[in-house]
Amino acid sequence: MSKTLCVRFIALELLALLAAMAAGFQNPIIPGFNPDPSIQRVGEDYFLVTSTFEFFPGVPVYHSKDLIKWEVIGHVLNRPSQLNMRGTAPSGGIFAPTLRYHTPTKTFYMITTWFDTISPPDNVTRTPRSMYVTSQNIFDESAWSDPKYVEQVGFDPDLFWDSDGKVWLTTTSGAQFVDPDSGYFAIWITEIDIRTGNSLRESQLFHVSSLPLDAPRLAEGSHLFTKDGYYYLLTAEAGTEVQHRSMIKRSKSLFGEWEQNPGNPILFNGANTSNPILATGHGDFVQTPAGDWYMVFLGIRPQNPENSQGHQQLGRETFLAPVEWIDGWPVVNGGNFITFDMPGLYDLARPEIWRDDFNGQKLLDKAYYTQRTPYKQFYSLTERHGYLRLRGNPYTLSDRETPAALFRKQVDLETTFSTVLDFQPTTSRQEAGITVFLSIHYHNDISIMLHPDDTSKRVVVVQTRTGTDAALNKTYYDIPSNGPIGLFIDAKKDGYSLGYSVGDSDPVYVAHVENRWLQAWLQGWQNFVGTHFGVYATGNILSSLAPAVSRTVVLG
């Protein structure tokens, strides 16, 4: 390359960089199902964790150098000795992790709560206890310890090291037995021995929401920290729906008189329910090496329509906003609503296509999940090089178990998930295909099997679940008796189309499901997760010896 061309190339690169910086950054910064973000900076590195609920491995660790470009470097809870989910309820599992770094010991702490049941409808009497794990090498997911359990009950736990070395644990739990006006949930505190998790003083009611009872009065997601001689308590309040918000208060001493921020709530897009970003809250603060402050928090992007009447099929995602400190109080995004186009930092172009050609000895991408903790590995990349080989187990996608399925979060509202699947079933129970999956109740699948009424016919079967009772609709389509079949799920903002192709032909789409059925739950249940795409194989109550072989998986 000539010197002139080199100079021109560098100039063009610089102009592109300046244009990206002038454009600001785009929300969400971590799209797809990534609720309850908690963040820490160590030197020049930022680390962020989010909830995973019943998906395994638990608690992804995202790494960034600039708050914009994030990469999954591993998962905190990655082995059965840490998290052995068996029969965990849909939207049970791992709630609201907090990540903290203890500088004197150079140790990361991640504390969270594991719900194996859900109230309602599973169990209305059981209150879980939280657990924490530690690591001195966050880039090596195997370095995370086995958990220690705390004694104070409650969820959404937080660890705070005071200047005198004491460690304080706050959790969320009901308090009406000590304060009838405390609302649905309040914040409790205790001092703990960080070596054991044992409490060193009696649990004490620490914070009751100042919101009206019908707001609702509900405080959770607490984070304690100090700044400029004040203790601050950041909370998520008013529940997880559109009225979700962030509140803050301060005090000169931990158990002294606390002062409510006159600017509360500091984050609340629900003040205008026509906003395309809603349910903003459950946040955490971080300071850059340059001294600037930012807040990470969850939010939703409802679709069809893009306001409070819509449905957020992607679930709760991770957003970012700048923070200024004015008169000792944090002001988020200048007091304005959170938008997709935000000031500062830079605009990162996201890849339009993701694909996995399964060329390694193991799954190289760390963004795959299973439902609950697998009993054993059900896939191979070595039995047939360059292919994913699934061995179906007895469980289906509708079972409260671990089916032979690999999931990825849906991160784009409009995308196509596809694979070419080679599957030769030998019985009508054996089935393999792809799915757009929300829960055991609501998932929509297109797969290959033998027709149950004529096992001489290999067919594509489409199974959709819609309505308030998740009613199943099943349709069969004849395909050749052998050879690979292309399977497709085309996602749009308003819903999903399922299709298939034979040979080199274009896909034929044969079913459509509205997006609202990918953010739904049966009466009495709850939903805290977002949609995933998956590839699966099952023997439908029996094990399956017929391998399902995927040549490649593509998103985009």
N, C-alpha and C positions, 0 to 999 in steps of 0.2 A: 504494500500500500504506500502510495506517495505521501510526502509530508503534507501536501495541500489537502489530499483526501482525508488523511488522518485528522487534521485540524477541523475540517468540515464535519466529520463524523462525531468528534468530541463536542463540537458546538451544537449539533443537532441533539445529541444526548442531553446536554446541559439545558437546552431549550425545553425538551420534553420533561425533564425533571422540574424545572421552574414552573411549567404549565401545570403539572400535577400538584405542586405545592400551592400554587395560586388557587387551584380548584377546591382545596380543602379535602376532607376525607368523607367516606361514605359509611353510613350506618345500614345494617348492623356490621360490626367489625368481625364478629364470628357468627355467620349465618347458620340457620338450621337449629335443631333442638340443642340449646346450650343455656339452660336457665341457671339462676343463682350464682353469678360469677363472683369469684374472690381472687384478689390479685396481690402480688408482692413484687417489689423490685429489689434485686441484689446486684449492686454495681451497675453495669450497663444492660443487664438482662431483666426482662419482665417474665413472670410466670403467672398463669391464670388457670383456675380449675372451675369446673361446672358440675352440676348434678347429672346423674345418669339413671336414677330410679331403678327399674328392674333389668336394665341392660348391663352386660358384662363384657369386658372388664369395667370396673367402676372408677369414676372420677378421672377424666382426661386431664393431662397437664399440657397446656399450650405455652409455647415459648415465643417471645418476640424481642427484637432489639429496638423497636420504634413505636409500639402500641398499635400498629396497623397491620403488619404482616405477621400472621400467627401460624405456627406449625405444631401439630400434636407430636410430642416427643415421648409419650408413654402414658401409662395409667397408674394411678396410685394403688388401687386395689385390683391386683392382677392374678391372684392365686386363691385357691379355696381356703387356705388357712387364714386369709384376711377377710374373705367374703364368700360364703358358701350358701348362695341363694337357692333354696329348694321350695318350690311351690309359692314363691313370693307373689303377692297380689299384683295385678296390673296397676301401674302408678304407685306401687310400693317400692321397696328397695332403698337406694341411697338418696337422701335429701340434703340439699344445701350445705356443701362443704365450705369450710374456711381454711385458707392457706396462710400460714404465718412463718416467718423466718426469725430464728433466735440468733442474733449476731454473735454474742459471746461464745456460743458453742458451735456456730456455723451449721445449725441444724434446721431443716424444714419440718414443720408440723402441719398435718392435715387432719382436721377433726370434722366428723360428720355423724349422721344418724341413719341407721338401717332399720327401715320398717319392713318386716316380713308379712305383716297384716295391715289392712287399711280399715279405718273406722270412719263411716260405715263402708261396706256391710259386714266385714269379717269379724271384727272384735271391738266392742265399744268400751272395754274395761282396761285394755292393755296400753301402757305408756312406755315407749322405748327409752333406752339409755344410749348415750352417744359414745363414740370410740375415736381414738386418735392413733395415727401412725407417724413415724419419723423417718427422715433420710438425710444423709450428709452428701448425697450425690443425686440430685434431682434429674440428671440426664440419664441415669441408669434406673429403669423402673423396677428392676429386681432388688434395688437397695432399700426399698421401703420396708419397714419393720412389720411384724404382726401387730395387731391392735391391742391397745390398752383401753379398758372401759372405765368411764367416769361413774360416779355414784349418783349425781344429781340427774333426775329424769328430765325429759324434754328434748326438743329437736332444734334445728338451726343453731348449732353450738358455735361459740366463739372463744378463742383464747387470747388473753391480754396479759403481757408482762409489764408490771409496774416498775418504776425506777428503783424501788426497794427490793426488787427481786421476786416479789410475790406474784403468783400466777392466778388469774381470775378467770373463771368459767362462767359464761352466761348462756342460758338456753331459753327456749320458748315452751311454755306449758300453761294449762289453765290455772287460774288463781281465785276462782269464785268461792272456794272454801275458806279463804282468808279475807277476800275483798269482794263482796257481792257485785260491786260496780266495775270490776276489772275487765269485763267484756269476755270475748271468746278466748283470747290468749294474751298472756303478759310475759314479761321478761324476768327470769330468776337469776340469782348470782350466788356463787360460792367460791371460796379460795380452795385450790387443789394442790396436792403434791404432784408435780409434773413427772416425777419418777414412777408413780404408781397409778395416777388418776384418782386417788382417794381424796375425799373432801377433808379440809382442815377446819372448817367452820360450818355451822348450820346454814342450809339454803335459806335465802332471803328474797322476798318479793322486791324487785329492783326498779321496774318500770311498768306503768300502766298507760295505755294509749290515752291521749287527750281528746280523741275524736268522739263524736256522739255515738251512742250505742248502736244506732241503725246505720252507721257509716260503711261497714261495721267497726266497732271498737275492737281492734285486733292488732297486736304488736308481735312481730317476729323478725327474723333475720338480723339480729343485733350484732353490731361491731363496736367495740370500745377502743379508743385511742387517745393520745394526749398531743396537744399542740399549744405552744406559747403559754404554758402555765394553766391550761384548762384540760379537764377530762371531757371528752365528747362521746355521746352515745348515738350512733346512727341506727335507725330501725326501718323496717319495711312494714307498712301498715295498711289496713282496710281490706285485707284479703288479696286473693290472687287474680281477680277479674279486672274489669276496666277501671275500677276505683283504686287500684293498687298505687302506692306512692311511697316516697322516702321522706322521713322526718328526722330531725336532729335536735339534741339539747346538750347543755354543757353545765359544768360545775367546777369550782375550785378544788373540791375534794371528792373522793369517790362516793362517800356516804354523806356528803353535805347537801346543801340546798341546790337543786337543779333548776336551771333556767331554760324555758322553752324558747326556741328560735322564733322571733316574731315573723320571720319570713317563711315559716313552714306552710305547706310542704316544700321542700327544696327541689323535688322532682315529681311532676304530676301531669302527664299528658291527658289524663282522664278529665281534667277540668273542661275540656272541649271534646266531646265524644265523637265528633266528626273527624278528628285527627286520624291520619293513616297509620300512626304508631301509637299504641295504647298500652295500658297495664305496665307502665314504666315504674321500676322500683327494685328493691332487693339489691342494693348496690354496695360498692366498696371503693375506697379512695386509694390513689397512688400518686406519688410525687416523682417527677423526672429528675435526672442528675442536674438539670439546669434550674430546678426549683419550681417548675410549673406543676400544677395539680390537675388531675383528671379523675373522673368517676366512671367505673364500669357498672353496668346494671342490666337487668333483663327488660325485655319489651316484646310486644307482639306486632305482627303485620297482618291484620285481618283482611280477608279477601272476599269479593263477591257478596256485598260491596266492601270497599276499603274504609270502613268505619266501624263503630261499635256493633252494627248489625251483621258484620261479616264473621268469618270463621278463619282462625289462624292455623291452617293445616301444618305449617312448619313448627308449631309450638312456640315456646318462649326462647328468644335469641339473645345474644350478648351485644349490647350497644355501648357507646363511649360518648362522653361529653367533657368539655373543658370546665374547670372550676376556678373561680376567683374567691379569695378570702377578703371580705369587706366587713370591717368592724367586728372581727373575730368570728364571723359566720361564713360558711361556704355558700357561694352563689353558683348554681349549675347552669351552664350555657347562657350566662347573662340574664337569667330569670326567664328565658324564652322556652317555648316548647321544643322538644327534641324532634329533629327532622332527619331526613335521609342525607341531605347535603349539609355537612357541618364545617365550621371554620377551622383552619389550622391544619397542621401536619401535612398529609399529602393523600392523593387519590391513588389507590392501588387497583389496577386492572386485574380482575379475577379470571382464571382460566375458563374458557368456554366448554372444554371437553376434558373429562377425566376418564381414564381407562386402566384396567388391570389385565395384563396379558399372562400373568401367573408364571413368570419366567424364573422365579427364585426357588430356593429349597423350602422357604416358608413364606407366609404372608408378609410382604415388606411394608405394606401400608398399615399404619397403626390405627386407622379409623374404622376397622371392622368390629362388629359387636355380635354377641349372641343374646338370646333371651335367657336371663338367669345364668347360673354357673354351670358349665358343661360337666357331665360326669367323666367324659373322655373326649379326645379329639375325634371328630367325625368327618374330617376332610384330609386330603393328601394332595400335595403338589409334586410328589416324586414318583408316584405309581405310573404316571404318564406325564412326561416332562412338557411344560408349557400349557398344562391344563389343570383346572380345579376339578378334583374328583370328590363328589359328595357321597357319603354312605348314609342312606336314610335310616332313621331310628323309629321307634314306635310312636313318637309324639308328633302331633300336628301343630300348626300355627295357632290353633284354638285351644290348645292344652296349657294349663298352668304349670308348664314344665320347660325343658330345654330341647326344642326341636332341632333337627340338623339344618340349621339356617344361619347364613352370614348376612348381617345387616349393615347398611350404611345410612347415615343421616341424609335426609333430603335437604340440600342447602340452597337450591335455586327453585323459585316458584315455577319457572318454565324450563323443563328439561325432559330428556327421554332416557329412561333406564332400559337397557337391553342386554341380551346375551344370546349366544348360539349354543343350544343345549342338545347333547347327544344322549338319549335315554331310551333304553329298550326294556320296558317293564315286562315282567313275566306273570304277574297276577294283577287283578283289577284293584288291589289295595295300594300298589306301588305308584307313587306320584312324585313328580319333580317339576319345578318351575320357578317363577319369580313372583314377587308380591310387593304391593305398596301397603305398608303395615303400620297401624297405630297401636293396636292392642289385640289381645286374644279375642275380643268381641268384634272389633272392626278392622278387618284387613281384606284386601281384594287381590285375587291371585289368578294367574294364567299359567297353566301347567300341562304336562304330558302324562297320559295314563292309558290304560286299556278301558274300553267302554264297559261299564258294569253289567250291561245287558247283553253284550256280545264281545267276549274277550278276544275275538279274532281281529277286532278293529282297534288300532292305535288312534287316539284322539287327542285334540287339545280341549281342555276343559277350562271354562271361565267361571270363577266363583266370586260373586260380589255380595256385600253385606250392607244393607241400607235400612233406614227407618229407625224409630226409637227402640225397636226390639232387635235390631241387627239382623233382619230377616235375610236368609240365604237364598240367592238366586243362582242356579247352576245350569250352564249350557255347554253342549258338546259340539265339536267340529271335527270332521274326518280329516286325517292327514295320512301321508304314505306310511306303510308299515315299518319302514326303517329309514335311517338317515337323520342328520341333525335338523333341528327346527329353530328358527329365530323367534324369540319372545320379546315383546315390547310393552312398556308402560309409558305413555306420553302424558306428562304433567303440564297442565295449564293453570292459570290463576283460579279458574272456576271449577276445576276437577281433573279427572284422570281417565284416559282412554286406554284400553287393553287390547293388544293385537298380536298377530303371529305372522310368520312368513315361511315359505317353503323354498328351498334352493336360493336362487339369486333374486327372487321376486320381492317387490316392495311389501311392507307389512300391510295386512288387512286388519283394521280395527273393528272389533265386534262388540264392545261393551263400553259404557261410560258411567262414571260415578262422580257425583257432585262433591266438591271439597268439604262440605259441611259434615259428610260422613267419615271424614278423616280427622275430625276434631269433635268426636261424639263419645258418649258413654251411656251405658244402660242405667235405668233409674236406680238410685241408691248408691251407684258407684261414683268415682271421680276420674278425671283425666289430667295429668300433669306433664305428659310427654308430647312429642311431635312425630311426624311421619318419618318412616325409614323405608328404603328400598331393600329388598333382600332376594337371595337365591336360596332355594331350599329343596330338600328331598325327604319323603316320609313313607313309611310302610303302613300308616293308618292303623294303629294298634299293634301291628306286627313289625319286626325288624325287616329290613329290605336288603337283599344281596345284589340287587341290580344297581350298579353305580350310575350316578348322574354326572356327566362330564361336561364342564363348561369351558369353551375355548377362550373366551374373553368376556369381560363385563365392562360396559360403557355407560357413562353418564354424560349427556350433552347433546 
